[in-house]
Amino acid sequence: MLVLNALLALLPLLAVASPAQQQPFRHTYAEYLSGSDEPRHPSDAWLQAHGRHPSSNKHESRPEVAYGFEDPVRAASYAASDSRHVMKPSPWLPYDTDLAYNGIKTFGHTLPVRCMTADNATLFDFALLGAPFDTATSYRPGARFGPGGIRNGAQRIGGGNSLLGVNAFQDYKIVDCGDSMMSFYSNDVALATLEKDYRTLINRPIATAFQDGQESLALDGQHHPRVVMLGGDHTIVLPALRALNDVYGPVSVIHFDSHCDSRHPDGGTLTHGDYFYFAWKEGLMSETNIHAGIRSNCDIPSDLETNFTTVLADEIEDIGWKGVIQRIKDRVGTNPVYLTIDIDTIDPAFAPATGTPEIGGWTTREMIKILHGLKDLKIVGADVVEVAPAYDDQAEITQIAAAGMIFELLSIMSLTPVVKT
């Protein structure tokens, strides 16, 4: 009790202590802005007042490397591409800039184009097309908001892919066509609208001229633009394959998913779990198709009928990502390829916001390595689907992961044109 009384008696004395007698807890705000390259580092004025030379305030031993890269080769590469930091004249700022949260929200700040209406004369090489559709889902809906979510996750994307050494945004004209006007009243009407839009996009001339002697794989011998879709539930692949069939004939399908999506339809109803069966019956796919990342039950007889082979998700533990790549390439060969990625291929630890999540999936790093291994395939179209932002966490990791997959798809597709070899 005596100790407590003594402490209480000291409180008034502590409260009236002179500020001059107290040591400052931190430097002033002006000192933070003094040009020092380290927080709470003494300012030049403080050093001079204490008899020290201002040059001691700098880290003279720290090398100045361009763009923060310690590797001189990489630094030189980025320094040589300074043009990517120059803001180009555009009515949709900050198109092609690094300002990640300003302007119209397109994928990676690509040029927004009203591809089916007012800007239908605009030429391009790659078109990004949203497919806001989720009325053929079997469990959790919400993928109709996937295109917007993927664009939201892509605001820091753009420029070169340093791992592949390619810059699709610089080498080709990439535009964002917005979303297809898919009705939510009728699945048939919605999918027919998407098919019409897709067919419209791929039947235009391309913006970038090909070298002499590069003959297109298309049936008409012409070079066609390529479309990358932002989904949307997985049913949107069917209208894409229908449109592509008119240009390339049957294509090989590389299907990244945790589910096979090839089951026999129940009473003929089209859903996101049986669209491949319809595609096979319509003659849209070749006989060399492959699933990758599968870890749920499949309709095996139907899957065999549709000529799919499978890489199970846990096989990566035995054959590694290189083995996955080899299995895929051996299967599809030199055929024209449609590559589709259900975001639930990735483990829900990295991509929880999807309609039918399955544990035991691949990591985003593994997916990137596998996609890079497919860079020499002739991919005529691609998509990332089943992103349902309502189930994402506060960090929006699924939307960011999906946007990253689109970025990798654009990068590998830009490396290999769809030409005869």
MARVEXVEX-744302 format. One record per residue (C-alpha): z, y negated, x. Coordinates in steps of 0.05 Angstrom, whole numbers, plus 5000, padded with zeros to 4 digits. Layout:
<atoms>
ZYX
...
</atoms>
This chain:
<atoms>
500050005000
501749525057
494949675089
491249525024
494948865016
493148675088
485748805075
485848395011
488947815049
483247825099
477647785047
478047025036
477646915112
471347345116
468146975058
468746285089
466446495159
461346005188
454146245187
453546025260
458746555278
454847115245
449347495282
442647485244
440948165215
433448075226
428347585253
425847015211
419347085171
416046585218
417647045276
414347625240
407947205237
408246995309
402547455332
407048015355
403948695347
410549045331
415548885275
421948535296
419148405365
421647755398
417147155388
414146775447
418846185431
424846645435
422646945501
421546255532
428446025507
431546625542
427946545608
422747105597
415247035603
411447095537
406647605567
412348115565
411648085490
405048485492
403749215502
399149125561
398849875575
396150035505
388450115507
384449735456
380050255424
374750065372
376750225300
383150575322
379751205348
382451455414
376151875426
371151405462
365151785436
367351715364
369250995375
362350845403
359151185344
362950755294
361950125334
354450245332
354650265256
357549575245
352249455192
356349865143
361649325143
356748775124
357148595050
350148645022
347948164968
349148484901
351048254831
356248824829
360948644885
363748994924
357949494923
357349814992
363649485018
370449745037
374049344983
376849934946
379749634883
375049064862
368749024821
365649524774
368650214783
362850664803
363351274848
364451024919
362050334898
354950584891
350050154852
351150194776
344650324741
343150404667
338650984683
336651184613
335850484583
334749794614
334150034686
329750634673
324650414724
329650424781
328050944834
333451344870
334451974911
341252194883
344052024815
351352104797
351952274723
358352344683
358752874629
364852694585
365253354547
371153824533
370054104463
368254794489
374754904526
379155504513
385955224533
387954514552
382853964533
382153304569
376153404616
372152894575
376052384616
374252734681
368352284700
372651664697
378252014735
373552234790
370751534797
377851284801
379251764857
373051544894
374650814905
376050914979
369951354989
363451135021
359851085086
359151635138
361952335139
364852355209
365753105208
358453235192
355552635228
351652405168
351751795122
348551975056
349851285028
345850975084
340351485090
338751545016
339051124954
344851374912
346251074844
351551174791
348251254723
354751234684
356151754631
351552134585
352651934512
355352614492
357752664419
364552964403
362253154333
357553704353
357254124416
349854264404
348153534399
352453354459
349353874505
342353714481
343552984499
345953164568
339853624578
335253054558
338652564605
338653064663
331253214653
329652474651
333152354717
330052924757
322952774733
322552094766
319451944833
324351904891
326051264927
325751534998
319051785026
319052465060
315652605126
308552865126
308053615118
314653705081
312454075019
317254084960
319954724931
318654454861
313454804819
309254184815
309554064891
312753384881
319353134909
324553024855
331152644854
337553054853
343352974804
350753084819
354853124755
362052924744
365153364691
366953504638
368354224621
364254764655
359454854596
355454254622
352254714674
347855034620
343854404602
343154254676
340154944690
335554874630
332854214657
332254474729
328455094706
322554664686
322154374757
324154954802
324155584759
330256054763
335355824815
340856184852
347755964829
353755874876
359755844830
366455624858
371755784806
378056174792
374556484731
367856844726
365256454665
360257014651
363657394596
359857654536
360157114481
364557264422
360057234362
354956814399
359556204408
358055794470
364355604510
366255434581
367656164594
360856464576
355355954591
352856374649
351356944601
347056474560
343656214623
342056914646
339257114579
334856494580
332056674649
334956054683
338256414742
335556854797
338257544814
342257284874
348256914845
355356894872
362356714850
367456464902
374856344894
375856834835
382957054820
383157184745
380757754701
373157794690
368658134640
365958614693
360158934654
357658244632
358557964702
354458524733
349158424680
348457694701
347357904774
353557574803
357157834864
364157574879
368557314935
375757364911
380456804929
385157244970
379357525012
379656885053
385957185084
381857765111
374957475126
376756745136
372756135115
367156345161
366657015126
366356665058
360656235083
356856835109
357557225044
354856635005
348956505051
347157235055
346957254979
342756644962
338156635023
332856095022
332456034946
333455364911
340855324895
345255024841
352354924867
357954824817
365354714833
370854814781
376654414808
381255004792
378155364852
383154944890
390455154884
394454754832
398954524888
393054084908
389454004841
394054104781
390053694731
385554204700
384954584635
386255294659
390055274726
391055914766
395755994825
393456284891
387455834902
384355534964
386554894998
382254264999
381454355074
378755065064
373954815011
371254275058
370154775114
366455245067
362054695039
360254455108
358055155124
352955115067
349754485093
343054825108
342055095038
336854784991
341354514937
337454244878
343554014838
351054044839
357353844801
364953824801
367953984734
374254124693
378053514718
383053314664
386752694688
392152724635
395353294673
395152964741
401252724779
402852004794
399052034860
392752254823
391652814874
386753214831
382252614819
382352454893
380853184911
375053214861
372152564888
372652844958
368753464937
363253024908
362952644974
362253295012
356753534965
352752894974
353652955049
351153675055
345453565005
342952965045
342453395107
337553895076
331853665032
329054154980
322754325019
319054945040
320455195110
</atoms>
